[in-house]
Amino acid sequence: MRTSAEQEYIGAWSALERERMLQSLAGETVDLLVIGGGITGAGIALDAVTRGLRTALVEMQDFAAGTSSRSTKLIHGGLRYLKQLEFKVVAETGRERAVVYENGPHVTTPEWMLLPFYSGGQLGPFTSRLGLTLYDYLARVKKDEWHKMLNARETLEREPLLRSEGLRGGGYYVEYRTDDARLTLEVLKRAVELGATAVNYAAVTGLRYDGTRLSGAVVQDRIGGGEYELRARHIINATGPWVDDIREMDRSKEGKTLRLTKGVHLVFDQERFPLRQAVYFDTPDGRMVFAIPRDGKTYIGTTDTDYAGDPGHPRMEEDDLSYLLDAANYMFPSLGLTPRDVESSWAGLRPLIRQEGKNPSDISRKDEIFLSPSGLISIAGGKLTGYRKMAERVVDLVSRRSQADDLPALPASRTRTLAISGGDVGGSAGYEAYVRQQTEAGIVAGLGPDEAERIARRYGSNAPRLFELAVGSRDFADRHGLPLALAAELRYAVLAEMAATPADFWIRRTGRLFFDRPGVLRWKDAVSAAMAELLRWSGGQRESYDRELDRLLAEAVEP
Ligand SMILES: Cc1cc2nc3c(=O)[nH]c(=O)nc-3n(C[C@H](O)[C@H](O)[C@H](O)COP(=O)(O)OP(=O)(O)OC[C@H]3O[C@@H](n4cnc5c(N)ncnc54)[C@H](O)[C@@H]3O)c2cc1C
């Protein structure tokens, strides 16, 4: 039996409603169809729905399963783009990070970053000070977050693991840490709350035209197996690494094309890599790598190498592993890290706009919009950080195209001050007080103080819904031998965030496959049994989802 609170979630964004949503979309003509449920597509769906457009989004894997769950997980102005003299990118993304933070303090956290410099290195006190000053200015950094310059002693005090030989000092400045997949989900969930329809495991396999004008798409349900024809006045191709595939489908892949480069991150337990302080450091080959502490782990990355394999399946390989271990052992020499110390990893693909003759790390991260003769609008490149501005530009273009059809212009974008789902916590200033208050509510709902706080932090203003679910989840939790908090999170993921497989839950909904591997190993069978009950899987379905999760767990540690 479902409680009335659960009934309320079903219909909003439940995995049980996927097929019904697709059937209902097939019966209408939407204003805007977005292909791709990464951060770019999610941002466009939110911008469009708040400007009054009937909006639908289809994603062929899980939401954020492409690049948007595989980044360095920073909302940042891209300090390194100063080196490439990309002042506009630095200014826009730098300013946007304050907006992203204010609208969703539950998924974004300020993090002081140390930028050490060494005798004979690329950076020295002068260049670092100049770069960081320019960064503070261009990105309009808040006064209390302006950079500081540290001498060698102060630098080592902040991070004693750093190589001390040749250390001259460090810059100290603020980046913002995020959970990229949860950011994507919260942006998309807000769009759904405001009336958009978004369905995962729904792949566009063909396009439909009225004469020469694009008018719809064929969508294949990768879980239910059905095929649907969706009609739309405008179609946006926000498929990241797959942008050229959709352009090819539209026979409009001309001019600029994509170049995919792979970036890998490795995760270590804090016991083995006890980093206190986030560090952004030079590698011996002249690149820059981040080392970031998070949730009892330390992760480091990234690599940047050309990629020609299957975009749906990038993974860590021997070269990536040895490159990152060498970089870590060079900067933190006392650790002596080996492949056996790697607890998890992820690999992502940057959908960059091809610039002939450039090294992967030197290619611009600027986004570009392509409009095809059929009306297909494609967007590629960009950063997580700039997603809102990218979305605004795309929907502005939709507005101009509507005007060309003698329809009224759309109202201006409203997302600058719009909280994403879970972000109604009184802004960044109100967040800590909100967490304290909700932690109390979680304890009253029967959770331990740590679990209650973890849920309050992760889900922000949606935490009360999880606590309600916890109250009604005792039998469910007991039946499957799950802790109450995990049972509530699982039910929320399935009923309110469309999690359809164990990998959806362990990777995109909770990030645990990267940051709590022992927890995944401990609870994966119970979670799979619980999902089988919630989603009414056949025995075959459960077996294939379990196999997929086991494969992902193995790939995270084995090159
Ligand atoms: C290693 C690495 C580190 C990075 N670090 C940062 C960082 O710290 N900060 C930052 O701001 N940016 C960072 N970025 C950049 C950022 O992650 C990307 O710009 C962003 O995630 C791209 O999002 P997207 O939505 O365009 O693409 P994706 O997230 O890949 O989404 C595209 C989606 O389209 C779907 N799709 C494809 N074809 C179809 C189809 N036919 N039908 C339906 N759906 C389809 C895919 O399944 C996919 O989910 C990093 C990127 C990488 C690779």
The ligand as an SDF file (V2000), in Angstrom:
LIG
                    3D

 53 58  0  0  0  0  0  0  0  0999 V2000
   36.7050   15.2840  -17.1530 C   0  0  0  0  0  0  0  0  0  0  0  0
   35.8170   16.4800  -17.1930 C   0  0  0  0  0  0  0  0  0  0  0  0
   35.8720   17.4130  -16.1650 C   0  0  0  0  0  0  0  0  0  0  0  0
   35.0430   18.5260  -16.1870 C   0  0  0  0  0  0  0  0  0  0  0  0
   35.0460   19.3610  -15.1190 N   0  0  0  0  0  0  0  0  0  0  0  0
   34.2150   20.4110  -15.0840 C   0  0  0  0  0  0  0  0  0  0  0  0
   34.1280   21.2160  -13.9200 C   0  0  0  0  0  0  0  0  0  0  0  0
   34.7640   20.9490  -12.8940 O   0  0  0  0  0  0  0  0  0  0  0  0
   33.3030   22.2870  -13.9480 N   0  0  0  0  0  0  0  0  0  0  0  0
   32.5460   22.5840  -15.0370 C   0  0  0  0  0  0  0  0  0  0  0  0
   31.8460   23.5900  -15.0030 O   0  0  0  0  0  0  0  0  0  0  0  0
   32.5580   21.8060  -16.1500 N   0  0  0  0  0  0  0  0  0  0  0  0
   33.3580   20.7200  -16.1850 C   0  0  0  0  0  0  0  0  0  0  0  0
   33.3630   19.8870  -17.2740 N   0  0  0  0  0  0  0  0  0  0  0  0
   32.4800   20.1910  -18.3810 C   0  0  0  0  0  0  0  0  0  0  0  0
   31.0450   19.7200  -18.0970 C   0  0  0  0  0  0  0  0  0  0  0  0
   31.0410   18.5130  -17.3790 O   0  0  0  0  0  0  0  0  0  0  0  0
   30.3040   19.5420  -19.4110 C   0  0  0  0  0  0  0  0  0  0  0  0
   30.4060   20.7300  -20.1470 O   0  0  0  0  0  0  0  0  0  0  0  0
   28.8290   19.2430  -19.2130 C   0  0  0  0  0  0  0  0  0  0  0  0
   28.6100   18.2180  -18.2760 O   0  0  0  0  0  0  0  0  0  0  0  0
   28.2150   18.8560  -20.5450 C   0  0  0  0  0  0  0  0  0  0  0  0
   26.8500   18.6360  -20.3400 O   0  0  0  0  0  0  0  0  0  0  0  0
   25.9020   18.2710  -21.5390 P   0  0  0  0  0  0  0  0  0  0  0  0
   24.5260   18.2520  -20.9950 O   0  0  0  0  0  0  0  0  0  0  0  0
   26.1650   19.1700  -22.6850 O   0  0  0  0  0  0  0  0  0  0  0  0
   26.3690   16.8130  -21.9940 O   0  0  0  0  0  0  0  0  0  0  0  0
   26.0300   15.4140  -21.2950 P   0  0  0  0  0  0  0  0  0  0  0  0
   26.0460   15.5140  -19.8340 O   0  0  0  0  0  0  0  0  0  0  0  0
   26.8790   14.3840  -21.9140 O   0  0  0  0  0  0  0  0  0  0  0  0
   24.5220   15.1800  -21.7090 O   0  0  0  0  0  0  0  0  0  0  0  0
   24.1280   14.8130  -23.0000 C   0  0  0  0  0  0  0  0  0  0  0  0
   23.0830   13.7250  -22.8670 C   0  0  0  0  0  0  0  0  0  0  0  0
   22.4830   13.4780  -24.1230 O   0  0  0  0  0  0  0  0  0  0  0  0
   22.0500   12.1420  -24.1150 C   0  0  0  0  0  0  0  0  0  0  0  0
   21.7930   11.7040  -25.4880 N   0  0  0  0  0  0  0  0  0  0  0  0
   22.7110   11.5200  -26.4640 C   0  0  0  0  0  0  0  0  0  0  0  0
   22.0970   11.0960  -27.5990 N   0  0  0  0  0  0  0  0  0  0  0  0
   20.7770   11.0080  -27.3190 C   0  0  0  0  0  0  0  0  0  0  0  0
   19.6470   10.6020  -28.0750 C   0  0  0  0  0  0  0  0  0  0  0  0
   19.7580   10.1820  -29.3400 N   0  0  0  0  0  0  0  0  0  0  0  0
   18.4320   10.6330  -27.4760 N   0  0  0  0  0  0  0  0  0  0  0  0
   18.2970   11.0340  -26.1900 C   0  0  0  0  0  0  0  0  0  0  0  0
   19.3520   11.4160  -25.4330 N   0  0  0  0  0  0  0  0  0  0  0  0
   20.5770   11.4020  -25.9830 C   0  0  0  0  0  0  0  0  0  0  0  0
   23.2210   11.4190  -23.4690 C   0  0  0  0  0  0  0  0  0  0  0  0
   22.8630   10.1640  -22.9720 O   0  0  0  0  0  0  0  0  0  0  0  0
   23.6690   12.4000  -22.4070 C   0  0  0  0  0  0  0  0  0  0  0  0
   23.1720   12.0920  -21.1170 O   0  0  0  0  0  0  0  0  0  0  0  0
   34.1660   18.7440  -17.2820 C   0  0  0  0  0  0  0  0  0  0  0  0
   34.1090   17.8050  -18.3140 C   0  0  0  0  0  0  0  0  0  0  0  0
   34.9070   16.6690  -18.2560 C   0  0  0  0  0  0  0  0  0  0  0  0
   34.8180   15.6370  -19.3300 C   0  0  0  0  0  0  0  0  0  0  0  0
  1  2  1  0
  2  3  1  0
  2 52  2  0
  3  4  2  0
  4  5  1  0
  4 50  1  0
  5  6  2  0
  6  7  1  0
  6 13  1  0
  7  8  2  0
  7  9  1  0
  9 10  1  0
 10 11  2  0
 10 12  1  0
 12 13  2  0
 13 14  1  0
 14 15  1  0
 14 50  1  0
 15 16  1  0
 16 17  1  0
 16 18  1  0
 18 19  1  0
 18 20  1  0
 20 21  1  0
 20 22  1  0
 22 23  1  0
 23 24  1  0
 24 25  2  0
 24 26  1  0
 24 27  1  0
 27 28  1  0
 28 29  2  0
 28 30  1  0
 28 31  1  0
 31 32  1  0
 32 33  1  0
 33 34  1  0
 33 48  1  0
 34 35  1  0
 35 36  1  0
 35 46  1  0
 36 37  1  0
 36 45  1  0
 37 38  2  0
 38 39  1  0
 39 40  1  0
 39 45  2  0
 40 41  1  0
 40 42  2  0
 42 43  1  0
 43 44  2  0
 44 45  1  0
 46 47  1  0
 46 48  1  0
 48 49  1  0
 50 51  2  0
 51 52  1  0
 52 53  1  0
M  END
$$$$
